[in-house]
C-alpha cells in the first residue's frame, strides 16, 4: 500500500514539475512576444483581413454594410466631434454605410453634411438629408468642380479618400482634394495597409505610397499618428493633418 502511494506521489510530482516548467516557458515566451507589439498587431491585422467574410465584410452601421474597421470608425467619430467640420467629403461611397454613419453623427451634433462620390451607383443606399451623392470618377474634373461648388466660403472641410486604391489614382485624388481641407482638419487616406503595410504585399504602390509622396511635396500636411492609438488601424500613416496654409 505504501509503495503504491509513493508511486502515485512520484507521478503527481513529475506532473506538477512538468506543468510548472511549461508555465514558466510559456510565460517567458509570451513576454518575448509582447516585447514585439508590432509583430502582434501585424499578425492580427493579417488574420483579420484573411477572414474578411467574418470581419470587415460583415460590419454594419444601422443595418448598412460599411466595410470599415470599427476601431477606425470610433476614431473618425472622435475627430468629427472634436473638429465639427461643416463638410465631410468622401470618395468611395459603395453601399453608403460610412456616409450614413457620418450623417448620424452630424445629426447627434446638429451640425455638418456629407458629399460622397462613387463611380458606381449601388442600389438601396440609405437616403439622408445631410448626404449628397455624386456619381462619377472622383478624379473627373466635372465631379471635382461639383464638389467644390457644394462647399461654401469659410466652411471647414474634412476629406476621406476610400475609392480606387491604386497609387496613381490616390495620388491624383490627393492633388485634387487636398486643397479643400481647411487648416487644423484632416485628409484621411484610407486603406494604407495595402502593399505589405502589412496586407496584400503584391498589390503594388497604393494609398500608403501615395500619401508618403504627397506629404513630402506638401509640407502643410503632416502625418499624425495619434489617431492610431488603438494600435490596429486600416489607415497606418494615413491620417494627414493640415497644419498650415
Secondary structure as the mmCIF struct_conf table of DSSP 4:
data_model
#
loop_
_struct_conf.conf_type_id
_struct_conf.id
_struct_conf.beg_label_comp_id
_struct_conf.beg_label_asym_id
_struct_conf.beg_label_seq_id
_struct_conf.end_label_comp_id
_struct_conf.end_label_asym_id
_struct_conf.end_label_seq_id
HELX_RH_AL_P HELX_RH_AL_P1 UNK A 2 UNK A 34
TURN_TY1_P TURN_TY1_P1 UNK A 35 UNK A 35
HELX_RH_AL_P HELX_RH_AL_P2 UNK A 37 UNK A 50
TURN_TY1_P TURN_TY1_P2 UNK A 51 UNK A 55
HELX_RH_3T_P HELX_RH_3T_P1 UNK A 56 UNK A 58
STRN STRN1 UNK A 60 UNK A 61
TURN_TY1_P TURN_TY1_P3 UNK A 62 UNK A 63
STRN STRN2 UNK A 64 UNK A 65
BEND BEND1 UNK A 68 UNK A 68
HELX_RH_AL_P HELX_RH_AL_P3 UNK A 70 UNK A 83
BEND BEND2 UNK A 86 UNK A 86
STRN STRN3 UNK A 87 UNK A 91
TURN_TY1_P TURN_TY1_P4 UNK A 94 UNK A 95
BEND BEND3 UNK A 96 UNK A 96
HELX_RH_AL_P HELX_RH_AL_P4 UNK A 97 UNK A 109
TURN_TY1_P TURN_TY1_P5 UNK A 110 UNK A 110
STRN STRN4 UNK A 113 UNK A 118
BEND BEND4 UNK A 119 UNK A 120
TURN_TY1_P TURN_TY1_P6 UNK A 123 UNK A 124
HELX_LH_PP_P HELX_LH_PP_P1 UNK A 125 UNK A 127
TURN_TY1_P TURN_TY1_P7 UNK A 129 UNK A 130
STRN STRN5 UNK A 131 UNK A 135
BEND BEND5 UNK A 136 UNK A 136
TURN_TY1_P TURN_TY1_P8 UNK A 138 UNK A 139
HELX_RH_AL_P HELX_RH_AL_P5 UNK A 141 UNK A 149
TURN_TY1_P TURN_TY1_P9 UNK A 150 UNK A 150
BEND BEND6 UNK A 151 UNK A 151
HELX_LH_PP_P HELX_LH_PP_P2 UNK A 152 UNK A 152
TURN_TY1_P TURN_TY1_P10 UNK A 153 UNK A 154
STRN STRN6 UNK A 157 UNK A 161
BEND BEND7 UNK A 163 UNK A 163
HELX_RH_AL_P HELX_RH_AL_P6 UNK A 167 UNK A 177
HELX_RH_3T_P HELX_RH_3T_P2 UNK A 178 UNK A 180
BEND BEND8 UNK A 181 UNK A 181
HELX_LH_PP_P HELX_LH_PP_P3 UNK A 182 UNK A 182
TURN_TY1_P TURN_TY1_P11 UNK A 183 UNK A 184
BEND BEND9 UNK A 185 UNK A 185
STRN STRN7 UNK A 186 UNK A 189
TURN_TY1_P TURN_TY1_P12 UNK A 192 UNK A 196
BEND BEND10 UNK A 197 UNK A 199
TURN_TY1_P TURN_TY1_P13 UNK A 201 UNK A 202
BEND BEND11 UNK A 203 UNK A 203
BEND BEND12 UNK A 205 UNK A 205
HELX_RH_AL_P HELX_RH_AL_P7 UNK A 207 UNK A 217
TURN_TY1_P TURN_TY1_P14 UNK A 219 UNK A 220
STRN STRN8 UNK A 221 UNK A 223
HELX_RH_3T_P HELX_RH_3T_P3 UNK A 226 UNK A 228
TURN_TY1_P TURN_TY1_P15 UNK A 229 UNK A 230
BEND BEND13 UNK A 231 UNK A 231
BEND BEND14 UNK A 234 UNK A 234
TURN_TY1_P TURN_TY1_P16 UNK A 236 UNK A 237
STRN STRN9 UNK A 239 UNK A 242
#
